[in-house]
């Protein structure tokens, strides 16, 4: 706005008044009793961006922002009525760009010479930067207070020089203490009295170290009693922030957080973990858990017993160094099932033919399962290995399998075992052309021993015969008792000439037996028939029938001898030329 500067009313000092007011760096405005502006200096014009026109009346309240106009009007009116001599306050003026401008206003009344009417002089200082700083500080404090209260964190500030303690609203709320309630002068004693008796001595000692700023003692956890009598868990963090010239702490601040909920969860998890540990320790199966790298992080008592290694010694070691599986024969180291389950991403089972040699030197048959442990996103975070000692059950299985295929009296294979072996040998001969020999042995003069000496003597004699036949053959030859006094032998990979030599050896060995029973000596003999197992049988009778027929022929020829089926078909031919 352009204006003609009004003449300055006569004041003490005469013509120098206008120059003095224009020279001052503070905004100066003179107001008449009618509330109109009489004069405004240059500093005011620069502050607000305009100067009130001098030709027409300009009310001082038009300079004031709408939000503060009523308050300013009331106080200026009091000044003009003489109720107060001065007024000081913060208010907002209207800037030329229509924005509010914060100023510090100081108003006093002045009397003109010669009894002229009183005027008001307004001294105005720009405090816009101060207000912005205050607003920023208030916003920052509000933000931090909101964050602290959202986290249920109370703030305490202890001024040791004045022995004054400040407690924030949330600090009080955590304990059920009112905002305007006096906490008390003896801060430490009252605080310790509220702490749970089980925590009191420990906290009293640590809090002293915390107050002295010792490293490692800036965090406390304890239970504190609230006003309603219940206990809450407090996580208190604090440290000194000011010291005097002698190094004594003069101020400490900190925060208290209610961690009751976390402690409740922690205690529940601890109880669940303990129940799980007791459960795992009570089961008979061994259990080993690992991390994602296959390092052992837990072993139960059964696993310690089976591996012969303590959980402490196994902690952190590779699981394949703790749990080493070998083949049933004990010669070949098997792949670690945990490693396999990591690679395949699924459970891996080892059911049969696995042996664990413990550190105690005991050999144990083992059945085990290794399964990966997956996180919610499917990532493998570890593995669990569960294994059982199945030595006894596997021994029973072997015994049952042996009994199903062996003669209980002699220990030789039984008829079922012999028939399975014969089928396998015949199939191999047809596939590869491999020649094998089948010997059928029938004892001579056995019945009189059984009839005169009894069945116990007969059983004892059959055991000797079985042992004699077994010793007359190779270790891998199949020897079976297929009837009362009938035996059969399969000589794998043995052609007819060699097979007949073995048959004759068996006949001679049996004839040489001197069986004594109840003071009497008995002699028996044996007849043997030989059939050659080849790709094609020599006759439609089948290999077993051929050997039986050859044995029958040997008996007919005078007993105590061996005869090949091929000799029966062509007596003049040589067996090896068949």
GUGUMI-60816 format. One line per 10 residues: number of its first residue (from 1); their letters; for each residue x, y, z of C-alpha. Coordinates in Angstrom, 3 decimals. Example, Ala and Ser with C-alpha at 12.3 -4.5 7.8 and 13.67 -1.06 7.14 Angstrom:
GUGUMI-60816
1	AS	12.300,-4.500,7.800 | 13.670,-1.060,7.140
end
This chain:
GUGUMI-60816
1	XXXXXXXXXX	0.000,0.000,0.000 | 1.187,3.520,-0.736 | 0.513,6.124,1.884 | 1.291,9.586,3.062 | 2.948,9.354,6.420 | 0.753,11.169,8.972 | 2.200,13.865,11.120 | 3.485,12.553,14.407 | 1.537,13.891,17.397 | 3.523,16.183,19.659
11	XXXXXXXXXX	5.411,14.073,22.146 | 8.101,14.698,24.705 | 11.153,15.386,22.621 | 9.585,17.538,19.926 | 10.667,17.114,16.281 | 13.088,14.442,17.094 | 10.249,11.984,17.821 | 9.551,10.940,14.234 | 13.218,10.419,13.446 | 13.720,8.375,16.605
21	XXXXXXXXXX	10.730,6.123,15.910 | 11.770,5.573,12.286 | 15.298,4.725,13.345 | 14.307,2.048,15.863 | 14.568,-1.578,14.552 | 11.347,-2.561,16.318 | 7.931,-2.029,14.785 | 6.283,0.999,16.358 | 2.619,2.032,15.936 | 0.831,4.982,17.601
31	XXXXXXXXXX	-2.919,4.567,18.171 | -5.384,7.288,19.112 | -8.169,7.001,21.609 | -10.562,6.277,18.757 | -8.550,3.144,17.944 | -7.217,4.452,14.643 | -3.557,4.312,13.623 | -1.846,7.679,13.934 | 1.630,6.598,12.899 | 3.627,3.462,11.892
41	XXXXXXXXXX	7.406,3.421,11.461 | 9.483,1.850,8.707 | 10.376,-1.256,10.756 | 6.652,-2.024,11.091 | 6.110,-1.508,7.364 | 8.948,-3.907,6.548 | 7.573,-6.438,9.048 | 4.021,-6.629,7.658 | 4.671,-5.545,4.068 | 2.477,-2.443,4.133
51	XXXXXXXXXX	1.806,0.828,6.065 | -1.719,1.991,6.944 | -2.824,4.952,4.735 | -2.733,8.318,6.421 | -5.543,10.103,4.499 | -8.353,7.905,5.846 | -8.833,6.502,9.313 | -7.318,3.000,9.708 | -8.359,1.009,12.783 | -5.533,-0.675,14.625
61	XXXXXXXXXX	-7.661,-3.847,14.962 | -7.567,-4.138,11.147 | -3.858,-4.942,11.557 | -4.655,-7.919,13.801 | -5.420,-11.442,12.582 | -9.031,-12.513,13.016 | -8.121,-15.239,15.528 | -6.553,-12.739,17.962 | -8.656,-9.608,17.266 | -11.047,-9.996,20.187
71	XXXXXXXXXX	-8.270,-10.521,22.756 | -6.285,-7.513,21.483 | -9.435,-5.366,21.428 | -10.221,-6.141,25.075 | -6.743,-5.322,26.311 | -6.370,-2.118,24.270 | -9.747,-0.978,25.534 | -8.566,-1.538,29.119 | -5.503,0.574,28.394 | -7.533,3.426,26.893
81	XXXXXXXXXX	-9.905,3.381,29.879 | -6.973,3.532,32.231 | -7.709,0.204,33.868 | -4.191,-1.015,33.105 | -1.020,0.955,32.297 | 0.634,-1.605,30.015 | -0.060,-4.882,28.228 | 2.287,-7.550,26.889 | 1.254,-10.587,24.874 | 1.911,-12.738,21.803
91	XXXXXXXXXX	-0.520,-12.243,18.939 | -0.819,-12.604,15.192 | -0.934,-9.712,12.696 | -2.120,-9.754,9.107 | 0.768,-9.831,6.634 | 0.449,-8.324,3.199 | 0.308,-11.851,1.709 | -2.666,-12.633,4.032 | -0.635,-15.035,6.153 | -0.579,-14.708,9.941
101	XXXXXXXXXX	2.541,-13.159,11.437 | 3.451,-13.877,15.066 | 4.680,-10.865,17.033 | 5.382,-9.958,20.638 | 3.219,-6.894,21.350 | 3.934,-4.439,24.184 | 1.429,-1.613,24.592 | 1.590,1.442,26.883 | -0.263,4.769,27.064 | 1.363,8.134,26.436
111	XXXXXXXXXX	-0.002,11.618,27.303 | 0.650,14.536,24.968 | 1.890,17.955,26.067 | -0.640,20.611,26.991 | -3.234,18.130,28.103 | -3.617,16.459,24.696 | -5.450,13.188,24.529 | -3.649,10.017,25.513 | -2.317,7.792,22.744 | -1.236,4.165,22.732
121	XXXXXXXXXX	2.199,3.166,21.590 | 2.563,-0.430,20.333 | 6.005,-1.967,20.246 | 5.961,-5.065,17.948 | 8.740,-7.673,17.669 | 8.709,-10.387,14.982 | 8.751,-13.808,16.747 | 7.783,-15.919,13.721 | 11.005,-17.966,13.796 | 10.634,-18.564,17.521
131	XXXXXXXXXX	7.072,-19.780,17.039 | 8.074,-22.113,14.251 | 10.822,-23.539,16.440 | 8.333,-23.980,19.279 | 5.865,-25.696,16.968 | 8.588,-27.996,15.642 | 9.669,-28.799,19.184 | 6.086,-29.399,20.275 | 5.512,-31.641,17.264 | 8.698,-33.557,17.976
141	XXXXXXXXXX	7.787,-33.961,21.650 | 4.264,-35.049,20.736 | 5.634,-37.560,18.260 | 8.058,-39.056,20.756 | 5.444,-39.067,23.498 | 3.043,-40.834,21.164 | 5.698,-43.387,20.212 | 6.664,-43.987,23.835 | 3.067,-44.331,24.960 | 2.229,-46.649,22.060
151	XXXXXXXXXX	5.112,-48.850,23.185 | 3.930,-48.488,26.790 | 7.214,-46.887,27.753 | 7.338,-44.529,30.680 | 10.142,-41.961,31.091 | 11.900,-41.010,34.320 | 14.419,-38.213,34.811 | 16.322,-37.900,38.101 | 18.009,-34.594,38.930 | 20.348,-35.459,41.816
161	XXXXXXXXXX	21.371,-31.840,42.417 | 17.817,-30.847,43.346 | 16.749,-34.362,44.356 | 13.839,-34.094,41.964 | 12.346,-36.953,39.988 | 10.235,-36.472,36.872 | 7.828,-39.238,35.845 | 5.995,-39.200,32.528 | 2.267,-39.829,32.225 | 2.832,-43.362,30.879
171	XXXXXXXXXX	5.271,-44.153,33.705 | 2.477,-43.348,36.126 | -0.164,-45.156,34.081 | 1.880,-48.386,34.126 | 1.715,-48.373,37.908 | -1.802,-47.012,38.325 | -0.547,-43.677,39.736 | -2.564,-40.562,38.910 | -1.091,-37.709,36.844 | -1.363,-35.229,39.716
181	XXXXXXXXXX	-0.554,-37.670,42.520 | 2.584,-37.056,44.566 | 4.882,-40.050,44.193 | 6.846,-39.166,47.283 | 10.185,-37.682,48.231 | 12.097,-40.867,49.130 | 12.248,-42.174,45.559 | 14.605,-45.148,45.963 | 13.010,-46.505,49.142 | 9.483,-46.338,47.748
191	XXXXXXXXXX	10.569,-47.870,44.463 | 12.373,-50.784,46.149 | 9.363,-51.345,48.404 | 7.204,-51.889,45.291 | 9.618,-54.450,43.778 | 8.808,-58.129,44.209 | 10.647,-59.606,47.242 | 12.342,-62.222,45.036 | 13.826,-59.480,42.832 | 14.524,-56.793,45.443
201	XXXXXXXXXX	18.065,-57.636,46.585 | 19.277,-58.256,43.050 | 17.810,-55.015,41.716 | 19.067,-52.982,44.672 | 22.625,-54.066,43.869 | 22.393,-53.646,40.106 | 20.595,-50.288,40.262 | 23.508,-48.800,42.211 | 25.891,-49.919,39.488 | 23.503,-48.528,36.876
211	XXXXXXXXXX	23.381,-45.195,38.672 | 27.189,-45.065,38.683 | 27.261,-45.722,34.932 | 29.040,-49.087,35.091 | 29.103,-50.918,31.767 | 26.717,-53.817,31.356 | 24.212,-52.619,33.971 | 22.065,-50.212,31.980 | 19.175,-52.698,31.671 | 17.082,-54.167,34.492
221	XXXXXXXXXX	14.220,-56.663,34.500 | 12.077,-57.034,37.584 | 8.527,-57.328,38.914 | 6.894,-54.253,40.406 | 3.645,-53.961,42.359 | 1.006,-51.623,40.970 | -1.570,-49.677,42.960 | -4.170,-52.443,42.507 | -1.824,-54.990,44.135 | -0.823,-56.995,41.083
231	XXXXXXXXXX	2.729,-57.354,39.776 | 3.884,-56.369,36.327 | 7.208,-57.091,34.643 | 9.293,-53.966,33.970 | 12.166,-53.621,31.507 | 14.060,-50.560,32.735 | 16.818,-48.938,30.688 | 18.706,-46.032,32.162 | 22.073,-44.340,32.419 | 23.701,-41.138,33.695
241	XXXXXXXXXX	23.811,-38.211,31.243 | 25.403,-35.436,33.341 | 28.363,-35.284,35.729 | 29.805,-32.505,37.888 | 33.398,-31.317,37.810 | 34.431,-34.072,40.238 | 32.906,-36.764,38.046 | 29.883,-37.388,40.234 | 26.622,-38.234,38.491 | 24.166,-35.349,38.764
251	XXXXXXXXXX	21.479,-36.490,36.344 | 20.197,-39.841,35.014 | 17.349,-40.631,32.649 | 15.709,-43.801,31.478 | 12.615,-45.585,30.243 | 10.428,-48.266,31.825 | 8.554,-50.692,29.560 | 5.768,-53.042,30.587 | 6.907,-56.460,29.326 | 4.390,-58.515,31.293
261	XXXXXXXXXX	2.847,-59.886,28.107 | 6.245,-60.889,26.737 | 7.195,-62.511,30.033 | 3.924,-64.452,30.067 | 4.647,-65.754,26.583 | 8.262,-66.459,27.533 | 7.205,-68.449,30.581 | 4.610,-70.364,28.565 | 7.228,-71.196,25.932 | 9.686,-72.255,28.621
271	XXXXXXXXXX	7.056,-74.532,30.174 | 6.193,-75.962,26.761 | 9.876,-76.492,26.015 | 10.325,-78.274,29.332 | 7.322,-80.513,28.643 | 8.724,-81.278,25.215 | 12.149,-82.047,26.680 | 10.670,-84.377,29.289 | 8.592,-86.081,26.598 | 11.559,-86.543,24.284
281	XXXXXXXXXX	13.715,-87.798,27.132 | 11.075,-90.335,28.162 | 10.616,-92.010,24.786 | 12.675,-95.078,23.999 | 13.518,-93.999,20.448 | 16.663,-92.009,19.851 | 16.114,-88.494,18.528 | 18.614,-86.022,17.106 | 17.703,-82.582,15.775 | 20.004,-80.483,13.604
291	XXXXXXXXXX	20.173,-77.002,12.160 | 20.016,-76.245,8.439 | 23.728,-77.069,8.070 | 23.319,-80.526,9.622 | 24.949,-79.608,12.937 | 23.549,-81.359,16.015 | 21.618,-79.046,18.354 | 19.724,-81.617,20.448 | 19.981,-85.283,21.444 | 17.721,-87.101,23.855
301	XXXXXXXXXX	18.880,-89.643,26.421 | 18.020,-92.618,24.204 | 20.165,-91.167,21.402 | 23.053,-90.735,23.830 | 22.735,-94.395,24.861 | 22.519,-95.745,21.305 | 25.367,-93.639,19.889 | 27.524,-93.843,23.011 | 28.061,-90.067,22.849 | 26.764,-87.444,25.282
311	XXXXXXXXXX	24.561,-84.602,24.071 | 27.172,-82.100,25.245 | 29.920,-83.780,23.224 | 27.658,-84.015,20.166 | 26.500,-80.384,20.300 | 27.538,-78.503,17.160 | 29.107,-81.526,15.447 | 28.059,-82.768,12.031 | 25.319,-85.368,12.384 | 27.161,-87.795,10.084
321	XXXXXXXXXX	30.046,-87.822,12.591 | 27.678,-88.679,15.441 | 25.327,-91.089,13.647 | 27.283,-93.431,11.360 | 25.338,-96.215,9.654 | 26.944,-99.255,8.019 | 25.584,-102.041,5.881 | 24.407,-105.209,7.598 | 27.803,-106.785,7.044 | 29.401,-103.757,8.693
331	XXXXXXXXXX	31.854,-103.140,5.868 | 30.201,-100.336,3.859 | 29.447,-96.884,5.299 | 25.931,-95.845,4.271 | 24.861,-92.340,3.269 | 23.676,-90.179,6.157 | 19.839,-90.082,6.102 | 19.823,-86.428,7.267 | 21.959,-85.392,4.320 | 19.666,-87.358,2.004
341	XXXXXXXXXX	16.522,-85.686,3.375 | 18.120,-82.250,2.849 | 18.957,-83.104,-0.760 | 15.561,-84.622,-1.557 | 13.491,-82.233,0.533 | 11.360,-85.042,1.956 | 11.485,-87.699,4.710 | 13.985,-90.505,4.131 | 13.552,-93.939,5.742 | 16.130,-96.629,6.341
351	XXXXXXXXXX	14.267,-99.837,7.135 | 16.612,-102.795,6.658 | 20.235,-103.855,6.678 | 21.527,-100.843,8.615 | 23.895,-101.216,11.545 | 25.021,-98.584,14.059 | 28.321,-99.122,15.858 | 28.172,-97.116,19.081 | 31.155,-95.566,20.816 | 30.736,-98.352,23.397
361	XXXXXXXXXX	31.624,-100.887,20.678 | 28.159,-102.491,20.606 | 26.699,-103.365,17.216 | 23.009,-102.480,16.883 | 20.569,-103.049,14.061 | 18.869,-99.732,13.366 | 15.709,-98.513,11.697 | 15.487,-94.730,11.250 | 13.652,-91.849,9.629 | 15.081,-88.420,8.832
371	XXXXXXXXXX	12.694,-85.584,7.980 | 13.410,-81.945,7.073 | 11.984,-79.157,9.256 | 10.408,-76.462,7.089 | 9.699,-72.800,7.851 | 6.434,-71.136,6.813 | 8.004,-70.117,3.503 | 9.065,-73.696,2.744 | 12.746,-73.114,3.497 | 14.564,-75.967,5.256
381	XXXXXXXXXX	15.675,-74.799,8.710 | 16.786,-78.119,10.166 | 16.079,-81.842,10.391 | 14.843,-84.402,12.893 | 16.312,-87.906,12.971 | 14.427,-90.611,14.865 | 15.967,-94.066,15.178 | 15.198,-97.327,16.945 | 17.271,-100.248,18.126 | 15.672,-103.191,16.276
391	XXXXXXXXXX	18.429,-105.698,17.015 | 16.108,-108.044,18.904 | 13.212,-107.850,16.449 | 15.501,-108.220,13.439 | 17.129,-111.265,15.081 | 13.667,-112.741,15.530 | 12.893,-112.027,11.900 | 16.089,-113.741,10.823 | 15.279,-116.679,13.072 | 11.776,-116.960,11.653
401	XXXXXXXXXX	13.098,-116.718,8.115 | 15.710,-119.366,8.919 | 13.123,-121.670,10.488 | 10.861,-121.266,7.469 | 13.613,-122.434,5.132 | 15.641,-124.871,7.278 | 15.181,-128.290,8.839 | 14.904,-127.880,12.623 | 16.675,-131.209,13.305 | 19.756,-131.003,11.104
411	XXXXXXXXXX	19.992,-127.276,10.424 | 20.149,-127.962,6.695 | 17.788,-126.363,4.227 | 14.303,-127.862,4.066 | 12.255,-128.861,1.036 | 10.931,-125.341,0.466 | 14.452,-123.917,0.576 | 15.656,-126.618,-1.816 | 12.844,-126.026,-4.304 | 13.458,-122.253,-4.331
421	XXXXXXXXXX	17.190,-122.803,-4.858 | 16.518,-125.327,-7.623 | 14.192,-122.901,-9.441 | 16.833,-120.183,-9.214 | 19.583,-122.495,-10.509 | 17.426,-123.713,-13.412 | 16.570,-120.115,-14.401 | 20.250,-119.139,-14.311 | 21.146,-122.134,-16.476 | 18.521,-121.230,-19.053
431	XXXXXXXXXX	19.647,-117.584,-19.127 | 23.416,-118.120,-19.198 | 23.979,-121.781,-20.163 | 25.697,-122.377,-16.828 | 25.910,-126.073,-15.871 | 25.222,-127.287,-12.326 | 24.825,-130.674,-10.667 | 21.909,-132.014,-8.650 | 22.583,-134.900,-6.243 | 19.816,-136.891,-4.576
441	XXXXXXXXXX	20.935,-139.029,-1.580 | 18.851,-141.746,0.094 | 20.196,-143.572,3.159 | 20.514,-147.367,3.152 | 19.822,-149.487,6.244 | 18.577,-146.491,8.257 | 15.204,-147.951,9.233 | 16.679,-150.768,11.435 | 18.563,-148.161,13.501 | 15.401,-146.182,13.987
451	XXXXXXXXXX	13.365,-149.285,14.835 | 15.817,-150.957,17.223 | 17.553,-147.995,18.904 | 14.552,-145.641,18.827 | 13.745,-142.294,17.288 | 16.242,-140.423,19.456 | 19.027,-142.559,18.022 | 17.627,-142.007,14.547 | 17.629,-138.256,15.052 | 21.202,-138.285,16.344
461	XXXXXXXXXX	22.301,-140.360,13.341 | 20.561,-137.984,10.914 | 22.466,-135.062,12.453 | 25.776,-136.876,11.862 | 24.789,-137.678,8.303 | 23.809,-134.060,7.675 | 27.150,-132.835,9.023 | 28.994,-135.401,6.906 | 27.231,-134.296,3.730 | 27.797,-130.614,4.573
471	XXXXXXXXXX	31.534,-131.210,5.067 | 31.772,-133.087,1.787 | 30.571,-130.062,-0.215 | 31.745,-126.541,-0.838 | 30.643,-123.793,1.516 | 28.349,-122.171,-1.035 | 26.679,-125.420,-2.206 | 23.014,-125.800,-1.253 | 22.432,-128.844,1.011 | 18.920,-129.770,2.148
481	XXXXXXXXXX	17.038,-132.521,3.954 | 13.922,-133.047,1.840 | 12.457,-136.110,3.560 | 12.911,-138.475,6.531 | 16.240,-139.935,5.347 | 16.477,-138.135,2.001 | 18.910,-135.366,1.151 | 19.517,-133.202,-1.903 | 22.524,-131.122,-2.928 | 22.859,-128.503,-5.665
491	XXXXXXXXXX	26.435,-127.914,-6.805 | 26.233,-124.516,-8.501 | 28.490,-124.176,-11.564 | 29.662,-127.767,-11.261 | 29.511,-129.958,-14.437 | 28.575,-133.648,-14.403 | 32.050,-135.282,-14.003 | 32.939,-133.175,-10.951 | 29.429,-133.586,-9.620 | 29.658,-137.372,-9.766
501	XXXXXXXXXX	32.950,-137.274,-7.868 | 31.238,-135.275,-5.086 | 28.336,-137.772,-5.034 | 30.751,-140.689,-4.691 | 32.614,-138.830,-1.938 | 29.359,-138.379,-0.009 | 28.465,-142.074,-0.379 | 31.877,-143.158,0.897 | 31.782,-140.712,3.837 | 28.382,-141.948,4.969
511	XXXXXXXXXX	29.471,-145.570,4.651 | 32.466,-144.786,6.841 | 30.329,-143.519,9.708 | 30.541,-145.606,12.911 | 27.427,-144.668,14.859 | 27.398,-145.722,18.501 | 24.232,-145.657,20.635 | 23.637,-147.273,24.004 | 26.767,-149.354,23.768 | 25.960,-150.636,20.278
521	XXXXXXXXXX	27.560,-149.689,16.964 | 25.547,-149.210,13.784 | 26.579,-148.998,10.152 | 24.511,-147.479,7.382 | 25.087,-146.668,3.752 | 23.749,-144.363,1.081 | 22.873,-144.376,-2.593 | 23.080,-141.255,-4.755 | 21.654,-140.164,-8.073 | 23.055,-137.325,-10.207
531	XXXXXXXXXX	21.292,-135.079,-12.713 | 22.928,-132.325,-14.736 | 21.083,-128.981,-14.658 | 21.438,-127.445,-18.128 | 19.397,-125.405,-20.560 | 17.451,-128.486,-21.623 | 16.618,-131.504,-19.414 | 17.778,-134.904,-20.605 | 14.200,-136.201,-20.395 | 10.680,-134.921,-19.785
541	XXXXXXXXXX	10.905,-136.106,-16.170 | 12.523,-132.928,-14.843 | 15.859,-132.560,-13.047 | 14.655,-133.749,-9.642 | 12.935,-136.745,-11.154 | 16.110,-137.561,-13.083 | 18.214,-137.524,-9.925 | 15.598,-139.645,-8.105 | 15.550,-142.148,-10.918 | 19.358,-142.350,-10.958
551	XXXXXXXXXX	19.375,-142.934,-7.160 | 16.756,-145.693,-7.530 | 18.948,-147.261,-10.189 | 21.973,-147.091,-7.856 | 19.999,-148.923,-5.182 | 18.977,-151.509,-7.759 | 22.594,-151.994,-8.727 | 23.535,-153.048,-5.208 | 23.362,-149.857,-3.086 | 26.305,-147.895,-1.680
561	XXXXXXXXXX	27.114,-146.209,-4.956 | 26.432,-143.098,-7.071 | 24.937,-143.144,-10.554 | 24.295,-140.367,-13.081 | 21.019,-140.179,-14.966 | 22.951,-139.873,-18.224 | 24.497,-143.313,-17.590 | 21.035,-144.817,-17.391 | 20.145,-143.469,-20.839 | 23.366,-144.663,-22.438
571	XXXXXXXX	25.269,-147.090,-20.209 | 28.130,-147.241,-22.660 | 28.584,-143.471,-22.773 | 30.869,-141.446,-20.510 | 29.124,-139.030,-18.173 | 31.357,-136.147,-19.177 | 30.464,-136.624,-22.799 | 26.748,-136.020,-22.205
end
